[in-house]
């Protein structure tokens, strides 16, 4: 009975944690605040470790708490808190429901391989680079799966449900403007998820016990945990039921041992042991003889379907302007634009784990996963893609939400003068010069008025004052020429500071003889 309570408690906590993390990534309504989303991210070990010294004492305290819990009770983090671990459990549960005769087997302990990946992760941590960790971090991988694979169909379903009743004047759901992710940026999450489906269906938690740096670190600590799962060697009849249920493959029914370094504390073995000769306790097990009991392999359903209900927020429609084609001069951007708060491109690449939390929360969709923009060193990390939007002048969402400190927090006034890049004007693509047509879209959308219109023949043409430009990309996004823009933002590897443009204050003329000056 006690073991059943342990298992049910673990299942409830793990489902709640999975739904919470998923909701933060999938949320397209603004229900969750930046501080709350960041707090959820800091419940995960890798973001905690990378943010130590950047977000006060909280990450350090949470990290210490996780390590203490592991030292006491083993890898309960992997079975209850890690969203990718819970996802693997769901995949395994569904697989065994479909293939009812499939059973797990004791697996070889790839100890050397696990230590190599753990050592590489630790070295990358100490040299301040999150690039290697980003490929293996379970939280970042789950974030990419949620943002690139789970979120798009949920938003599409919401909009479909909203469009039907709105025709009859009923508004249960609200249409949400959503821009589908770059297809190339979805390749890695799709390949990773497909690989995970195959590995879990065959070998259970093999990823956690071989490649995952979190599993490797907590496994070392769990090896010396106070409370362990142990088997009474005398009473055990080696029936194999516990081994069939062990998703970590760490139980050897012949040797009657449990490898605590790989055990993820799911408590499945304790709950299914037909002879009750498995224990979760400290110290040694008192060996005793017990009568043989026929194995009872009845099924226990422990997952209940829970759905996320999203209420979409109204997104203002962009101004529709005429599109001009046949621009001939290609845009040669030498440096892509890093998000605000990156400070320095090298610093940003070293600290970012590409968890996609900022991408999923960007209200203007300008943050997109990089593919080739940064080269190999920044693969999957967020980049400002002005085909999708522009960096809102008043927005600090990504700065407030970044869990690792890769995006340094800035107040709104500082962010408004942070120069991410500078706008470059291509005269040969501009319709004012090529077609003698009035436009001015770039100047109209520029929040700092770094782009202003100056006389050209009988028209007005754009002119860029680079010292006032902050590189927000509003001009590039608004430019109507295709296939190439007449104005684009060249990124600054080291973010600078723009100067504010002095506005001319026009004093109204006041005539004393009049009662009112208006």
N, C-alpha and C positions, 0 to 999 in steps of 0.2 A: 504493500500500500504506500509506503514511504517513497519507494522508487517511482511509482506511478505519479505521485504528486510532483517529484523532481522533474520528471519528463514533461508533464503537462505545464508546469511553471516555465520550463525552458521553451516550450513551443509557443506559449502565450507571449512571452517577452520577445522572442525572435520575430514572430509575425508582426507585433506592434512596432518593433524597430524597423523592419523591412518596409512597412507601410509609411512610417514617418519619413524615412530617407527618400522613398519613392515619391511621396507627396511633395517634398521640397523640390525635387528635380522636375517633376511633371507639372507643378503648379504654374498655370498660365493666367491666373486671375489676380495675383498680387495678394493672396490671402495671408501668406507667411511673410513676415518682415525680414529684412536683411539680417538683423541681429539674431533672430530665431534660427534662420537657415544656417547662419555661420556657427551657431551653437551646436546644431545637429551635426554639422561637418566635423566639429572639434570633438565629437564623441568617438571618432575613428582614429586609430593609432598613428597612421602615417601623417595625416594633417596635423595631429597634435605635436608630433616630434619635430616636424618642419616649422611649426609656428612658435616653438619655445623661444622666448626672448622677444617675440614680436607682438604677442597678444596678452601680455601680463603674466600672472602666475597661474591662471586657470588651466592652460594646456599642460603645464608641468604637474599640477595637482592631479588632473585627470589621468595623465600618463602613469604617475606613481600609483594611483588607485587601481588601474588596470593591471599593473605589474604585481601589486600586492595580492589582488584577487587571483591572479594566475599562480602565484607562489602558494596560495592557500588551497585553491580548488582546481587547478589545471586550466586548460584552454576553454573556459566558458565564454570568453570573448568571441572565439571563432564560431561557436554554435549559437550564440544569442544576440550578439551586437553587430557582427560583420554582415552587411547586407548581401555581399557576394556569397558568403558562406550559407546564408539562409536560402538564397536563390538556388544554390546547388542542392540543398536538402529538398526543396520543392521539386526540382528536376528529377532527383533520385526517387522521390515518393511517387511521382507520376509514372516514371519508368517502370517501377515495380508493380504499379496498378495495371499497367498495360501488359507487361510481361510478368505474369503472376509467379512463374516458376524460377525467375531470375534471382540469384542470390549473390551476395558479396563474398569474396574470398580473402584469405590472409595475403597481404601484399609484401613484396620485397621492400625493405627499408633503404631508400636511396639517400642514405645519410650524407655521403660525400657531395652529391649533387645539391642537396638542400643547403649544406654549409657553404658551398661555393656561391650560390645565389644570395645567401644571407650576407656573406662577407663582401660581395660586390655592392650590395645595397648599403651596408654600413660605410664602406669607403666612399660611395657617392654622396652619402649624407654628410660625412665629415669634410668633403671637399666642396660642399654646398652646391651640388648639382642634383636636381630632381629628375633629370632626363631618364636615367636607367630605372629609377623607382617607378616612374609614371607608367611603364609597360607592365609592371607586376603588382602595383598597389591595388588591392581588392576594392577599396572605396572609389578610386579614380576609374577603374574599369566598370564598376557598377554605375557610376555617374554617366559614363559614355553610353552604356546600354540604355539607361533611362532616358537620356536626352535625345539620342539619335534613333532609337528603335521603339521605345514605349510611348514617348510623348506625342510624336506626330499622329499616330492613329487615334489617340484619345482626343486631341484637338479636332481632328477631322470628324470624329463621331459626334462631338459636342456641336460642331457647326451644322452637321447634317440634322441632328435632332432639333436644333434651333430654327433651321430654315423651314421645316414642315409646319409647326404650329404658328409661326409668324405670318404665314399666308392667311390664316384665319383670325389674326389679331391677338394671338396668345403668345406670351413671352415667358415661358418657363426657363428657357436657355437663351443666352445672348451670343450672337455671332462674335467670333474672335478672329482678328486678323493674325494669321500665322504664315511664316515663310518657311517652306520646306528646306531642310538642311542641304548643304552641298553634298551631292551624291558621293563624291570621292572621299568625303570626311566620314561617311558611314561604313566604309569598307572595313576598317580595323575593328570597330565594335561588332559588326556582323560576323566577321571571321572569328573573333574571340568568342562570341556567344555560341556559334556553331561548334567550335572546338570544345567548348565547355559542355555542351549538350552531349557530345560523343563521349568525352572522357568520363563525365559523371555517370552516364548510363552504363559504362563498362567497369569503371574502377572507383566510383564514388569520389571521395575527397583527395584524389591524387594531386590536383593542382595545389591545394592547401599544404600538403605535406612534401611537396617537391620544389615548387617554384616560388610560392608566396613568401615574401620576406617577413610578413607579420607572423605567419605560421611557423617559420623557422625560428624567429626570436622567442615567441611565446612557448614553442616546443622545448627549447633549451631550458627555460624557467620551469615549465610544467614537469620536466623530468625529475625535478627536486621538490615538487609540490608536496604539501603536508598531507592533504587528503587525496587518496588514489583509488582507482578501481582495481580490485584485487580478486583473485580466484582461489578458492579453497582447493588445493591440489589433490587432497585425499578424497573429498566428497565429489568432486567434478567427474562426470562420466564421459566427457569429451563428445557430447551429443552434437555439437557444432551449431546449435541454434544461435548462440551469441555471435559467432563468427559470420553467419549468414546475414545478420542484421547490422554488422559493424561497417558503416560507410567509410571509415578511415582505414580499414583493412589492417588494423593494428592488433587484432586478437589472434593468437595461435592456439587452436584447440588441442593440438598434439602436445605442445609444451605447457599449455595452460597458463599463458602469460598475456599481459596487456602492455603494449609499448606506450607508456604515458607521454612520450615525446610526440607521438603522432595522434593520440586520442584527442578528439575535439569535444568531449564531454556532452554527447547527445543523450546519454543514459538509455539508449535503445537496448543495449545488452542487459542492463540491470532489470529492465521492464519485461524482457522476454525469457530470461533464464528459467527453465521449467523446474529446476531442482533447487533454486534459491541458494546457490553456492557462490554468488558474486556479491562483492561488498564495495561500498564507497565509504572509506573510513581512513583514519590515520593509524599509523603503527602497523604491526603484523597481523595477519589473519590467523585466528585460532582454528586449526584444522580439525575437522570432525567428520564422522561418517554419517551420511544421510541416506535414507532409502531411495532407490531409483524411482523416479516419477516419469510417467510417459509425457513426452513433449506435447505441449498444447500450442499449436501454431495458428490460433484464431487471430483474425485481423483486427487491428484497432485503428479506427479513423481518427486522426488528430488534427486535420486541417479543415477549416471551414472557409468557404469562398467569401472574400471581402472585396468590395469594389470601391474605387475612388470616384467620388462625384465632384465634378468640376463645374463651377459657375464662372462663365467667362466674363471678362471685363470689356467695356466698350473701348475700342482703340480709335482715335481720331483718324479719319481718312486723309491720306496725303493729297496735296493739290495736284490735279491732273493738268499736265502741260503737253503741248504738242511735241512729238518726237521727230527729230531731224536725222536722216540717215546719210550715208555716204561720206562720213568723216574718214580720212585716208591716213592720217599720221598716227602710227601705233603709240601706245603709252608704254614707256620703258621705265618702270619703277625699280630703282636700284635697292631700296630698303623698304620692306613692308612696315606697316604702322603697328607698333605694340600698343596694348591698352593703356589708358591713363593709370598712373601709379606704378608702372613698370620701372620707371626711373632710368634704368640702363638695360639694354637688350640682353647683355650677358647675365646680369643679375636675374632678370626675369626668367630666362631659359633655365637657369640653375635651380630656381626655387619653385617653378610651376610643375605640378604633377598631372596637368591636363585632366582634372576631374570633371570639367564642363559645368561646374556650378554657376560660374559667371555667365557662361554661354546660355544656359537654360533660363537665367534671370534677366538677361539683357532686354529691356523693353522695346528697343529699336531694331533688334536682330542684327546689329552691326558686328557683334562678336561672333565669329564663326571659327570652327576648327581649321587650323592650317594644314596644308598638305605639302606644298612645295614652297610656300611663301618664305619661311624661315630657313629652308634647307633641312637637312637631317636632324640638326640639333634641336629644332623646335617643332618636330612632327607632332601633330594633334593639339598643340598649344593654341590658345585663342589669339586671333589676329583680327584687326579691324578690316572688314570686307565691305567696301562702300557700294558694292552692287546690291547689298541687302538693306542698307540703312546708313545712318550716320550717328556719331556720338553726340547725344543730347547735351546741350550746354548746361542744363541744370541737374543732370543725372549723375549720381555717385553710387549706383547700385552695385557695380562690380567691385568697387573699392571697399564698400561696406561688408561684402559677403565673402571675399577671398579668405579661405581658412588657413592657407600656408604663409601668407604675407608676401606672396609673389607680386601682388598688387598693393603697394603701400597706400595706407589710408590717407586721403587728402580731404580737407574741408572744401565746400563748394567754391569759395572764393579763390582758393589756391588752384583748384582744378580748372577754373575758368581761364587761368593765365598759363597753365601748363602746356607747353608746345610739344605735341606729339609728332609733328612734322610741319611741313610748309606746302602751301598750294602752288602748283606750277601751271602756268597758262600756256596752252598750245594754240597759238593764233591761227595756224593753218587748219584747225578743226572747228573753229568757232563760226557759227552761222552768221554772225555780224560781219565777219570778214569774207567768208566764202559765198554767202548768199545774199548779203545786204539786207538781212532780216533782223528786226528787233528781238531781243531775248531778255537778258538780265536775270535769268533764274539763279545763277550762282551768287550774284550780289544780293538778291532778295533773301536767300536762305542763309547767308553768312551772319553768324551771331555777333562777331566782333567787328564787322564791316572792314575786314582786311581786303575784301574784294569790293571794289567800288566801280561805278560806271563813269567813264570819261568820254568827252566828245570824240567822235570819229566820223568825219564827213558830216552827214546830216543825221547820224545815229549816235547811240551811246555804246561803247565797248568796254569789256571788263579790264580791270587793272588790279594786280595783286601787290599789296604792301606786306612783304614777308614778316616783318617784325611784329605785326599785329595778328598774324595767323596762328591759330592753335592746332591746326591739323585735324579738326573734327570731322572733315569729309562731307559736310552739308552741301558744299558747292559741287563736289564731284558727284554725289548722289542725285542732285537736282539737275545737273547738266543733261539736256535732252538729246545730245548728238550720239549717233550710233554708226558703226560698232565701237568707235573710239571716242572717249570723252575729250572735250576741249579744255578741261581743267582737272587736275588730279593732285593727290597728296603724296608727296615724297616723305617717307618716314625718317625720323631722327633716331639713330641708335641710342643717343643719349638725350633724354628729354630736356628741353630748355625752358625758358620763361619768356612769354610774349609780353609786349608792352601794350597797355590799354590805349586805345585811340581816344584822343581828346575830342569831346563833342562840343560843338559850337552852340553856346546858349544865346538865343535870340530874345532880347528884352522887348516886351510889347510896348508900343508907343502910347504914352499917356498924355492926354490933353487936359490941363487943369480946368478948363472952362466946361468940360463935360462932367455930368454927374457920375457916370460909371465908365470905366475904361473898356467896356465890351458892349 
